[in-house]
Amino acid sequence: MSKSPLSVPQGYSFVPPRHVANVATFLEMRSKPEISSPGLAKGMTLERWQEADLATYRALFKTIGENWLWYSRLVIPDDALLRILRDPRIEIYRLLEDGMVAGLLELDFSEKDECELAFFGLMPQAIGRGAGRILMNEALHLAWAKPINRLWVHTCTFDHPLALAFYRRSGFVPYQIAVEIHPDPRLTGHMPRTAAPHVPIIES
């Protein structure tokens, strides 16, 4: 993301009803970091998910992202999402633990010499058990195995409260902050009203 002059006025900017706003932090790393404990834990495997169908993919995306208000892949048209899932420059992986899905990882190599850590998340039952560090180590190995000069990711204030610190501990450095406003997916029918209870719903 390119740097630009201040485009949001200083002070409060009121968000329209039926919308939500978050503050996104963009982070990057310019070289592969030292990884202290590479490899998967016993019972874990990481599989490349090359033939994901729309329904199964969206179900997993929703389960992992519902608490954090992940919405983008739920509102995108089917044909656009299918192009993403079939794009050879986008690598999608599932973390399995004892044969059950524990996490989702997407690496986007569509920009020359770069990789975006597009999606990185765990199933609710896998959070807090060390699976995040294991999955991040795998992500770093996979990304830097390609001839890239930069790996980047963004997180936001809807995400897990420890997400930003986790990315920084992994070697990412913040370089830009942005404000995102969009329709509340809990009011458009794309998510249940119970999703992301830490984000208030403002209807009118």
Backbone as JSON, one array per atom type, in Angstrom:
{
  "sequence": "MSKSPLSVPQGYSFVPPRHVANVATFLEMRSKPEISSPGLAKGMTLERWQEADLATYRALFKTIGENWLWYSRLVIPDDALLRILRDPRIEIYRLLEDGMVAGLLELDFSEKDECELAFFGLMPQAIGRGAGRILMNEALHLAWAKPINRLWVHTCTFDHPLALAFYRRSGFVPYQIAVEIHPDPRLTGHMPRTAAPHVPIIES",
  "N": [[0.85, -1.19, 0.0], [0.62, 2.16, -0.91], [2.06, 5.16, 0.48], [0.27, 8.04, 1.53], [-0.95, 11.46, 1.63], [-2.63, 12.88, 4.53], [-5.88, 11.73, 4.59], [-8.12, 11.44, 6.06], [-9.98, 13.45, 8.17], [-8.61, 15.14, 11.04], [-9.52, 14.35, 14.41], [-12.85, 13.27, 15.45], [-14.56, 11.12, 13.19], [-17.64, 10.42, 12.11], [-19.3, 7.33, 11.79], [-21.5, 5.95, 9.4], [-24.83, 4.74, 10.22], [-25.45, 1.19, 10.41], [-23.04, 0.44, 9.47], [-19.57, -0.47, 10.0], [-16.4, 0.32, 11.48], [-12.88, -0.02, 11.36], [-9.49, 0.05, 12.54], [-6.74, -0.53, 10.68], [-3.58, -2.13, 10.71], [-0.69, -2.24, 8.85], [1.92, -4.45, 8.15], [5.32, -5.52, 7.56], [8.04, -7.62, 6.39], [11.41, -7.76, 5.39], [13.32, -9.67, 5.02], [14.01, -13.14, 5.58], [13.21, -14.26, 8.78], [14.97, -15.55, 11.7], [14.0, -18.76, 12.68], [13.0, -20.39, 15.44], [11.96, -22.92, 16.11], [11.35, -24.89, 13.84], [9.04, -26.93, 11.97], [6.33, -29.29, 12.32], [4.05, -30.06, 15.0], [3.49, -33.17, 16.77], [1.04, -35.18, 15.28], [0.1, -33.19, 13.67], [-0.42, -31.86, 10.39], [0.26, -30.09, 7.36], [-1.58, -29.22, 4.65], [-1.71, -28.59, 1.17], [-4.35, -26.94, -0.29], [-5.79, -27.38, -3.0], [-8.02, -27.83, -4.58], [-10.3, -26.56, -3.56], [-13.74, -26.25, -2.95], [-16.41, -23.87, -3.39], [-18.42, -23.8, -1.35], [-17.39, -25.35, 0.79], [-15.01, -24.01, 1.3], [-15.95, -21.42, 2.0], [-17.4, -22.06, 4.29], [-15.39, -22.88, 6.08], [-13.86, -20.54, 6.16], [-15.74, -18.81, 7.3], [-16.18, -20.02, 9.82], [-13.65, -19.82, 11.04], [-13.23, -17.06, 10.9], [-15.43, -15.72, 12.02], [-15.59, -14.67, 14.66], [-13.93, -12.52, 14.39], [-14.9, -10.89, 12.53], [-14.36, -11.4, 9.8], [-15.14, -10.86, 6.55], [-14.81, -10.53, 3.79], [-14.54, -12.69, 1.9], [-17.01, -13.74, 2.04], [-18.82, -12.05, 0.89], [-17.98, -11.64, -1.67], [-18.59, -12.19, -5.17], [-19.47, -15.42, -6.54], [-18.06, -16.22, -8.91], [-15.82, -14.57, -8.9], [-14.58, -15.32, -6.51], [-14.02, -17.99, -7.1], [-12.11, -17.7, -9.09], [-9.99, -16.75, -7.56], [-9.52, -18.98, -5.88], [-8.61, -20.79, -7.75], [-6.37, -19.68, -8.79], [-3.03, -20.05, -9.6], [-1.06, -18.58, -8.4], [-1.84, -18.07, -5.88], [-1.63, -19.59, -2.88], [-3.22, -21.91, -0.93], [-3.65, -23.3, 2.23], [-4.44, -25.89, 4.6], [-4.25, -26.39, 8.03], [-3.97, -29.35, 9.72], [-4.97, -31.24, 12.51], [-4.67, -34.23, 13.99], [-6.18, -35.17, 11.87], [-8.3, -33.39, 11.72], [-9.48, -30.17, 10.72], [-7.58, -27.42, 11.72], [-6.63, -24.91, 11.15], [-6.23, -22.14, 8.82], [-4.41, -21.0, 6.04], [-3.3, -18.57, 3.77], [-1.32, -17.67, 1.1], [-0.35, -15.13, -1.0], [1.09, -14.71, -3.99], [0.87, -12.98, -6.12], [1.88, -10.46, -6.75], [4.87, -9.26, -8.13], [7.94, -10.34, -6.79], [6.99, -10.24, -4.21], [5.08, -11.32, -1.34], [1.91, -11.71, 0.01], [0.67, -12.33, 3.17], [-2.21, -13.37, 3.19], [-4.49, -14.49, 4.48], [-4.74, -15.77, 7.73], [-5.46, -17.89, 10.17], [-7.01, -19.56, 12.99], [-9.03, -22.38, 13.96], [-11.59, -22.02, 16.44], [-11.22, -23.81, 18.64], [-8.54, -24.34, 18.53], [-7.09, -22.16, 19.28], [-4.75, -20.61, 21.43], [-3.17, -22.77, 22.07], [-0.69, -23.1, 21.03], [-0.73, -23.6, 18.32], [-0.85, -21.46, 16.58], [1.75, -20.36, 16.49], [3.11, -22.51, 15.36], [1.84, -22.68, 12.85], [2.51, -20.16, 11.83], [5.32, -20.38, 11.62], [5.45, -22.29, 9.58], [4.25, -20.81, 7.54], [6.16, -18.77, 7.17], [8.37, -20.26, 6.29], [7.36, -21.29, 3.85], [6.73, -18.94, 2.41], [9.21, -17.57, 2.2], [10.64, -19.42, 0.82], [10.27, -18.93, -1.78], [11.42, -16.7, -4.43], [11.3, -13.94, -3.11], [11.25, -10.49, -2.05], [9.92, -9.27, -0.1], [7.58, -9.73, 2.5], [4.29, -9.35, 3.51], [1.57, -8.3, 5.68], [-1.67, -7.62, 7.05], [-3.4, -6.53, 9.95], [-6.2, -5.88, 12.14], [-8.33, -3.84, 14.25], [-10.54, -5.4, 14.75], [-9.59, -7.92, 15.03], [-8.15, -10.71, 16.93], [-7.12, -9.67, 20.15], [-4.41, -10.06, 20.67], [-3.2, -10.27, 18.24], [-1.68, -8.32, 16.79], [0.65, -8.01, 18.35], [1.59, -10.62, 18.14], [2.25, -10.82, 15.39], [4.32, -8.96, 15.31], [6.2, -10.15, 17.02], [6.82, -12.24, 15.39], [8.44, -11.17, 13.51], [7.53, -9.2, 11.8], [7.24, -5.75, 10.84], [5.56, -2.81, 11.64], [4.27, -0.52, 9.19], [2.32, 1.14, 8.16], [-0.86, 2.69, 8.78], [-4.37, 2.37, 8.47], [-7.8, 3.4, 8.04], [-10.74, 1.59, 7.84], [-13.98, 1.47, 6.52], [-17.06, -0.15, 6.26], [-20.11, -1.8, 5.16], [-21.94, -3.37, 7.79], [-21.53, -6.75, 8.09], [-23.16, -8.34, 9.62], [-25.57, -7.21, 9.46], [-26.23, -7.34, 6.86], [-26.86, -9.89, 6.32], [-24.83, -11.7, 5.88], [-23.44, -12.65, 8.01], [-24.12, -14.01, 11.28], [-25.95, -12.21, 13.83], [-24.72, -12.58, 16.22], [-22.03, -12.7, 15.79], [-18.65, -11.61, 16.32], [-18.86, -10.27, 19.02], [-17.54, -8.25, 20.38], [-17.59, -6.06, 18.78], [-19.67, -3.41, 18.39], [-23.08, -3.29, 17.23], [-24.62, -0.94, 15.25], [-27.59, 0.19, 14.37], [-29.29, 2.34, 13.77]],
  "CA": [[0.0, 0.0, 0.0], [1.43, 3.36, -1.01], [1.82, 6.17, 1.49], [-0.46, 9.16, 0.96], [-1.22, 12.5, 2.61], [-3.77, 12.65, 5.41], [-7.14, 11.77, 3.86], [-9.18, 11.42, 7.05], [-9.77, 14.65, 9.0], [-8.27, 14.92, 12.44], [-10.7, 14.36, 15.28], [-13.82, 12.21, 15.22], [-15.3, 10.99, 11.93], [-18.75, 9.56, 12.48], [-19.55, 6.22, 10.87], [-22.94, 5.86, 9.15], [-25.52, 3.57, 10.79], [-25.39, -0.07, 9.69], [-21.65, 0.26, 9.03], [-18.56, -0.63, 11.03], [-15.09, 0.89, 11.14], [-11.75, -0.58, 12.09], [-8.17, 0.6, 12.25], [-5.88, -1.61, 10.19], [-2.14, -1.92, 10.75], [0.03, -2.99, 7.83], [3.24, -4.83, 8.61], [6.12, -6.18, 6.53], [9.41, -8.04, 6.69], [12.22, -7.67, 4.17], [14.2, -10.84, 4.93], [13.5, -14.26, 6.36], [13.7, -14.21, 10.16], [15.38, -16.79, 12.32], [12.87, -19.51, 13.21], [13.61, -21.18, 16.51], [11.5, -24.31, 16.22], [10.62, -25.27, 12.63], [8.45, -28.26, 11.95], [4.99, -29.45, 12.87], [3.92, -30.88, 16.21], [2.98, -34.52, 16.56], [-0.38, -35.22, 14.94], [-0.25, -32.07, 12.79], [0.06, -31.82, 9.01], [-0.15, -28.92, 6.59], [-1.88, -29.69, 3.31], [-2.06, -27.62, 0.14], [-5.77, -27.1, -0.61], [-5.79, -26.92, -4.39], [-9.32, -28.0, -5.23], [-11.34, -26.13, -2.63], [-15.0, -25.83, -3.55], [-16.88, -22.62, -2.79], [-19.19, -23.99, -0.12], [-16.5, -25.82, 1.85], [-14.09, -22.92, 1.61], [-16.65, -20.36, 2.74], [-17.76, -22.57, 5.62], [-14.19, -22.82, 6.91], [-13.55, -19.12, 6.31], [-16.69, -18.24, 8.24], [-15.95, -20.58, 11.15], [-12.42, -19.24, 11.58], [-13.25, -15.6, 10.94], [-16.66, -15.11, 12.52], [-15.34, -13.87, 15.85], [-13.1, -11.37, 14.06], [-15.64, -10.18, 11.49], [-13.87, -11.62, 8.44], [-16.33, -10.81, 5.7], [-14.54, -10.29, 2.38], [-14.78, -13.86, 1.06], [-18.43, -14.09, 2.14], [-19.62, -11.13, 0.07], [-17.46, -11.63, -3.03], [-19.36, -13.07, -6.06], [-18.93, -16.77, -6.7], [-17.08, -16.34, -9.99], [-14.59, -13.89, -8.48], [-13.92, -16.15, -5.51], [-13.5, -19.19, -7.76], [-10.86, -17.31, -9.76], [-8.96, -16.71, -6.52], [-9.22, -20.33, -5.43], [-7.95, -21.54, -8.82], [-5.2, -18.92, -9.23], [-1.84, -20.76, -9.14], [-0.2, -17.68, -7.63], [-2.38, -18.01, -4.53], [-1.48, -20.9, -2.26], [-4.12, -22.07, 0.21], [-3.28, -24.47, 3.03], [-5.17, -26.19, 5.82], [-3.53, -27.05, 9.1], [-4.76, -30.45, 10.26], [-4.52, -31.84, 13.77], [-5.34, -35.53, 14.11], [-7.11, -35.3, 10.77], [-9.34, -32.36, 11.76], [-8.96, -28.86, 10.34], [-7.27, -26.56, 12.86], [-6.26, -23.56, 10.74], [-6.24, -21.76, 7.4], [-3.31, -20.14, 5.64], [-3.29, -18.2, 2.36], [-0.18, -16.88, 0.65], [-0.65, -14.54, -2.3], [2.32, -14.35, -4.69], [0.48, -12.37, -7.39], [2.72, -9.31, -7.02], [6.26, -9.65, -8.38], [8.93, -10.22, -5.71], [6.32, -10.04, -2.93], [4.06, -12.27, -0.91], [1.01, -11.24, 1.04], [0.04, -13.29, 4.06], [-3.55, -12.84, 2.97], [-5.35, -14.95, 5.57], [-4.03, -16.59, 8.7], [-6.39, -18.01, 11.28], [-7.19, -20.86, 13.62], [-10.33, -22.76, 14.46], [-11.7, -21.56, 17.83], [-10.69, -24.76, 19.62], [-7.08, -24.44, 18.41], [-6.47, -20.94, 19.78], [-4.17, -20.67, 22.76], [-2.52, -24.06, 22.31], [0.58, -23.13, 20.31], [-0.9, -23.88, 16.9], [-0.58, -20.25, 15.82], [3.19, -20.27, 16.25], [3.46, -23.57, 14.41], [1.36, -22.29, 11.52], [3.3, -19.02, 11.35], [6.61, -20.89, 11.18], [5.25, -22.9, 8.27], [4.0, -19.73, 6.59], [7.43, -18.1, 6.88], [9.17, -21.17, 5.45], [6.77, -21.37, 2.51], [6.83, -17.66, 1.72], [10.59, -17.23, 1.88], [11.2, -20.41, -0.1], [10.14, -18.33, -3.11], [12.35, -15.56, -4.59], [10.63, -12.69, -2.78], [12.0, -9.48, -1.3], [9.06, -8.67, 0.92], [6.39, -10.45, 2.95], [3.51, -8.37, 4.27], [0.31, -8.75, 6.25], [-2.32, -6.57, 7.83], [-4.34, -6.92, 10.98], [-7.04, -4.73, 12.44], [-8.88, -3.8, 15.6], [-11.54, -6.46, 14.91], [-8.91, -9.2, 15.22], [-7.79, -11.11, 18.29], [-6.35, -8.57, 20.75], [-2.98, -10.35, 20.69], [-2.73, -10.51, 16.87], [-0.63, -7.38, 16.39], [1.87, -8.39, 19.06], [2.04, -11.89, 17.58], [2.93, -10.55, 14.12], [5.58, -8.28, 15.59], [7.13, -11.16, 17.53], [7.18, -13.11, 14.27], [9.42, -10.48, 12.67], [6.92, -8.15, 10.99], [7.42, -4.39, 11.32], [4.46, -1.95, 11.16], [4.71, 0.57, 8.32], [1.23, 2.03, 7.78], [-2.15, 2.51, 9.45], [-5.48, 2.83, 7.64], [-9.14, 3.25, 8.59], [-11.64, 0.93, 6.89], [-15.4, 1.54, 6.82], [-17.82, -0.97, 5.32], [-21.39, -2.26, 5.72], [-21.83, -4.39, 8.81], [-22.0, -8.01, 7.5], [-24.2, -8.93, 10.48], [-26.83, -6.57, 9.08], [-26.48, -7.63, 5.45], [-27.22, -11.29, 6.21], [-23.67, -12.54, 5.6], [-22.98, -13.2, 9.28], [-25.15, -13.91, 12.32], [-25.82, -11.04, 14.7], [-23.89, -12.94, 17.36], [-20.61, -12.68, 15.41], [-17.8, -10.52, 16.82], [-19.61, -9.52, 20.03], [-16.77, -7.09, 20.85], [-17.83, -4.95, 17.86], [-21.09, -3.07, 18.56], [-23.96, -3.12, 16.06], [-25.32, 0.34, 15.26], [-28.57, 0.07, 13.29], [-29.91, 3.62, 13.39]],
  "C": [[0.88, 1.23, 0.0], [1.07, 4.36, 0.08], [1.17, 7.37, 0.83], [-0.65, 10.2, 2.04], [-2.46, 12.16, 3.43], [-5.07, 12.8, 4.63], [-8.35, 11.69, 4.77], [-8.97, 12.63, 7.95], [-9.39, 14.28, 10.43], [-9.53, 15.05, 13.3], [-11.62, 13.21, 14.94], [-14.41, 12.29, 13.82], [-16.41, 9.98, 12.19], [-19.07, 8.57, 11.38], [-21.06, 6.12, 10.65], [-23.57, 4.65, 9.85], [-25.43, 2.38, 9.84], [-24.02, -0.31, 9.05], [-20.77, 0.02, 10.26], [-17.26, -0.02, 10.54], [-14.02, 0.2, 11.98], [-10.48, 0.16, 11.7], [-7.25, -0.56, 11.89], [-4.42, -1.19, 10.29], [-1.49, -2.83, 9.73], [1.46, -3.21, 8.3], [3.99, -5.56, 7.5], [7.42, -6.71, 7.14], [10.15, -8.12, 5.36], [13.22, -8.8, 4.03], [13.65, -11.92, 5.85], [14.07, -14.19, 7.78], [14.24, -15.57, 10.61], [14.16, -17.47, 12.94], [13.41, -20.54, 14.19], [13.19, -22.65, 16.49], [10.69, -24.7, 14.98], [10.04, -26.67, 12.76], [7.11, -28.29, 12.65], [5.0, -30.31, 14.11], [3.35, -32.25, 15.86], [1.47, -34.47, 16.31], [-0.82, -34.12, 14.0], [0.33, -32.28, 11.4], [-0.45, -30.54, 8.37], [-0.37, -29.37, 5.16], [-2.22, -28.53, 2.39], [-3.48, -27.92, -0.31], [-5.99, -26.55, -2.01], [-7.15, -27.0, -5.06], [-10.46, -27.62, -4.28], [-12.6, -25.74, -3.39], [-15.54, -24.65, -2.76], [-17.54, -22.83, -1.44], [-18.29, -24.4, 1.04], [-15.54, -24.72, 2.28], [-14.78, -21.84, 2.45], [-17.04, -20.81, 4.14], [-16.56, -22.5, 6.56], [-13.81, -21.37, 7.19], [-14.45, -18.48, 7.36], [-16.45, -18.73, 9.66], [-14.72, -19.95, 11.8], [-12.57, -17.74, 11.81], [-14.44, -14.94, 11.6], [-16.43, -14.24, 13.75], [-14.6, -12.57, 15.55], [-13.68, -10.58, 12.9], [-14.94, -10.24, 10.12], [-15.09, -11.69, 7.53], [-16.03, -10.86, 4.21], [-14.87, -11.47, 1.48], [-16.23, -14.35, 1.15], [-19.29, -13.24, 1.22], [-19.16, -11.11, -1.38], [-18.3, -12.56, -3.91], [-18.66, -14.42, -6.27], [-17.84, -16.86, -7.76], [-15.75, -15.68, -9.62], [-13.84, -14.73, -7.45], [-13.33, -17.4, -6.15], [-12.2, -18.87, -8.49], [-9.71, -17.25, -8.75], [-8.54, -18.11, -6.12], [-8.46, -21.14, -6.48], [-6.69, -20.83, -9.34], [-3.93, -19.61, -8.72], [-0.88, -19.89, -8.33], [-0.66, -17.54, -6.19], [-2.38, -19.41, -3.94], [-2.32, -20.95, -0.98], [-3.76, -23.38, 0.92], [-4.25, -24.63, 4.19], [-4.23, -26.87, 6.81], [-4.45, -28.11, 9.69], [-4.13, -30.95, 11.56], [-5.34, -33.1, 14.01], [-6.46, -35.66, 13.08], [-8.21, -34.26, 10.71], [-8.72, -30.99, 11.43], [-8.79, -27.99, 11.57], [-6.96, -25.13, 12.44], [-6.28, -23.39, 9.23], [-5.11, -20.79, 7.15], [-3.42, -19.85, 4.14], [-2.11, -17.29, 2.09], [-0.44, -16.42, -0.78], [0.65, -14.03, -2.92], [2.03, -13.6, -6.0], [1.27, -11.11, -7.74], [4.18, -9.76, -7.13], [7.13, -9.36, -7.17], [8.3, -10.01, -4.33], [5.41, -11.22, -2.61], [3.22, -11.58, 0.15], [0.54, -12.43, 1.87], [-1.42, -12.87, 4.14], [-4.53, -13.23, 4.07], [-4.56, -15.93, 6.43], [-4.94, -16.7, 9.91], [-6.52, -19.45, 11.76], [-8.65, -21.11, 13.94], [-10.41, -22.36, 15.94], [-11.07, -22.5, 18.84], [-9.18, -24.88, 19.58], [-6.36, -23.22, 18.98], [-5.94, -21.14, 21.2], [-3.43, -21.95, 23.09], [-1.2, -24.21, 21.54], [0.47, -23.37, 18.83], [-0.6, -22.66, 16.04], [0.9, -20.09, 15.51], [3.64, -21.31, 15.24], [3.05, -23.18, 13.0], [2.15, -21.12, 10.97], [4.68, -19.48, 10.88], [6.52, -21.53, 9.8], [5.03, -21.84, 7.2], [5.3, -19.03, 6.19], [8.32, -18.98, 6.01], [8.66, -21.18, 4.01], [6.96, -20.07, 1.74], [8.27, -17.38, 1.28], [11.31, -18.31, 1.08], [11.12, -19.92, -1.54], [11.1, -17.13, -3.21], [11.65, -14.22, -4.36], [11.58, -11.77, -2.03], [11.2, -8.93, -0.13], [7.87, -9.57, 1.21], [5.59, -9.46, 3.8], [2.16, -8.94, 4.68], [-0.38, -7.52, 6.84], [-3.26, -7.21, 8.84], [-5.15, -5.69, 11.35], [-7.64, -4.87, 13.84], [-10.06, -4.75, 15.8], [-10.89, -7.78, 15.31], [-8.69, -9.52, 16.69], [-6.9, -10.03, 18.9], [-4.85, -8.8, 20.8], [-2.39, -10.49, 19.28], [-1.57, -9.61, 16.5], [0.69, -7.73, 17.07], [2.45, -9.69, 18.51], [2.8, -11.67, 16.27], [4.27, -9.86, 14.36], [6.62, -9.26, 16.15], [7.62, -12.09, 16.43], [8.16, -12.45, 13.32], [8.85, -9.41, 11.77], [7.09, -6.79, 11.66], [6.28, -3.52, 10.78], [5.0, -0.83, 10.27], [3.58, 1.51, 7.91], [-0.04, 1.66, 8.54], [-3.23, 3.07, 8.54], [-6.79, 2.62, 8.4], [-10.01, 2.65, 7.5], [-13.07, 1.03, 7.4], [-16.15, 0.7, 5.79], [-19.15, -1.37, 5.96], [-21.17, -3.38, 6.72], [-22.38, -5.71, 8.26], [-23.04, -8.72, 8.36], [-25.57, -8.34, 10.17], [-27.16, -6.76, 7.6], [-26.89, -9.09, 5.24], [-26.07, -12.22, 5.94], [-23.09, -13.18, 6.84], [-24.11, -13.12, 10.29], [-24.91, -12.68, 13.2], [-24.93, -11.32, 15.91], [-22.39, -12.9, 17.05], [-19.92, -11.46, 16.02], [-18.51, -9.68, 17.88], [-18.86, -8.32, 20.58], [-16.93, -5.88, 19.95], [-19.31, -4.59, 17.92], [-21.81, -2.94, 17.22], [-24.72, -1.8, 16.24], [-26.3, 0.34, 14.08], [-29.14, 1.41, 12.85], [-29.45, 4.7, 14.36]]
}
